[in-house]
Amino acid sequence: MGRLGILFFNGPYQAESAETVCKLASTALDKGHEVRIFCYMDAVNAALENQKDIEGIYNIEKAFKEILEKGATVRLCNLCLLVRGTMKNCLKRECGDVKRAGTPDLAKIIDETDKLIVIC
């Protein structure tokens, strides 16, 4: 199957971008595709722990954990986490293949995927 890269910019709960990333990744994984996501700028906040579960609101933390369980690779911009003060609150490796990363990791994702989608 193919390899899908997603470069994601928007923070959670601002619009439906995070929900779109999670649903797109989940569908691609269900169809046997490999998925690699790079969270950049405010998108790093989509992978924070302890997000509140509110009825009627799509929970981004749970959705990220689900796609990680399905085998997605998620990279979180290290500098973006650092300047936002959220580095200690990001999802841990126990959740799946999620790591802090830098722009060389983004370049690797771009190079190694068949298609790259940018969601702003």
C-alpha positions as CSV (number, residue, x, y, z in Angstrom):
1,M,0.0,0.0,0.0
2,G,0.9,3.6,-0.1
3,R,2.5,6.0,2.3
4,L,0.6,9.2,3.3
5,G,2.3,12.2,4.9
6,I,0.3,14.9,6.7
7,L,1.8,18.2,7.6
8,F,-0.6,19.7,10.2
9,F,-0.5,23.3,11.4
10,N,-3.8,24.2,13.3
11,G,-4.4,23.7,17.0
12,P,-7.2,21.6,18.2
13,Y,-10.7,22.9,18.8
14,Q,-10.2,26.0,16.7
15,A,-11.8,24.5,13.6
16,E,-12.3,21.0,12.2
17,S,-8.7,20.7,11.0
18,A,-7.6,18.3,13.8
19,E,-10.7,16.2,13.4
20,T,-10.1,16.0,9.6
21,V,-6.4,14.9,10.2
22,C,-7.5,12.2,12.6
23,K,-10.4,10.9,10.4
24,L,-8.3,11.0,7.2
25,A,-5.4,9.2,9.0
26,S,-7.8,6.6,10.5
27,T,-9.4,5.8,7.1
28,A,-6.0,5.5,5.4
29,L,-4.7,3.2,8.1
30,D,-7.9,1.1,7.9
31,K,-7.2,0.7,4.1
32,G,-3.7,-0.5,4.8
33,H,-1.8,2.7,4.1
34,E,1.2,3.9,6.2
35,V,0.5,7.3,7.7
36,R,3.1,9.8,9.0
37,I,2.0,13.0,10.6
38,F,4.1,16.0,11.5
39,C,2.5,18.5,13.9
40,Y,3.9,21.9,13.5
41,M,3.1,25.3,15.2
42,D,-0.2,25.1,17.2
43,A,-0.9,21.6,15.9
44,V,1.5,20.2,18.6
45,N,-1.4,21.0,21.1
46,A,-3.5,18.3,19.4
47,A,-1.2,15.7,21.0
48,L,-1.5,16.9,24.6
49,E,-2.6,14.6,27.4
50,N,-5.6,15.2,29.7
51,Q,-7.9,16.9,27.2
52,K,-11.4,17.1,28.7
53,D,-14.0,14.7,27.4
54,I,-17.1,16.8,26.7
55,E,-20.3,15.4,25.3
56,G,-20.8,16.4,21.7
57,I,-17.2,17.6,21.2
58,Y,-14.8,15.4,19.2
59,N,-11.9,14.5,21.6
60,I,-8.6,15.1,19.7
61,E,-6.4,13.3,22.3
62,K,-8.5,10.1,22.1
63,A,-8.5,10.3,18.3
64,F,-4.7,10.7,18.2
65,K,-4.3,7.8,20.5
66,E,-6.5,5.7,18.3
67,I,-4.5,6.4,15.1
68,L,-1.3,5.8,17.0
69,E,-2.7,2.4,18.1
70,K,-3.5,1.7,14.5
71,G,0.2,2.3,13.5
72,A,0.4,6.0,12.6
73,T,3.7,7.8,13.1
74,V,3.4,11.2,14.8
75,R,6.2,13.7,15.1
76,L,5.8,16.8,17.2
77,C,7.9,19.9,16.5
78,N,10.3,20.1,19.4
79,L,10.7,23.9,19.2
80,C,6.9,24.4,18.9
81,L,6.4,22.4,22.1
82,L,9.2,24.3,23.8
83,V,7.9,27.8,23.1
84,R,4.4,26.9,24.0
85,G,5.5,25.4,27.3
86,T,3.7,22.1,26.6
87,M,6.6,19.7,26.1
88,K,5.9,17.8,29.4
89,N,2.3,17.4,28.5
90,C,2.5,15.8,25.1
91,L,1.5,12.2,24.5
92,K,4.1,9.7,25.6
93,R,5.7,6.8,23.7
94,E,3.4,4.3,25.4
95,C,0.7,5.6,23.2
96,G,2.5,4.5,20.0
97,D,5.1,6.0,17.7
98,V,5.0,9.6,18.8
99,K,8.2,11.6,19.3
100,R,9.5,15.1,19.5
101,A,11.2,16.0,16.2
102,G,12.6,18.8,14.1
103,T,12.6,20.0,10.6
104,P,15.0,17.2,9.4
105,D,12.3,14.7,10.5
106,L,9.8,16.7,8.4
107,A,12.1,16.5,5.4
108,K,12.4,12.7,5.9
109,I,8.6,12.4,6.0
110,I,8.3,14.4,2.8
111,D,11.0,12.3,1.1
112,E,9.6,8.9,2.2
113,T,5.9,9.4,1.6
114,D,4.1,9.0,-1.7
115,K,1.7,11.8,-1.1
116,L,1.8,14.8,1.3
117,I,-1.2,16.6,2.4
118,V,-0.9,20.0,4.2
119,I,-3.7,20.9,6.5
120,C,-3.7,24.5,7.8
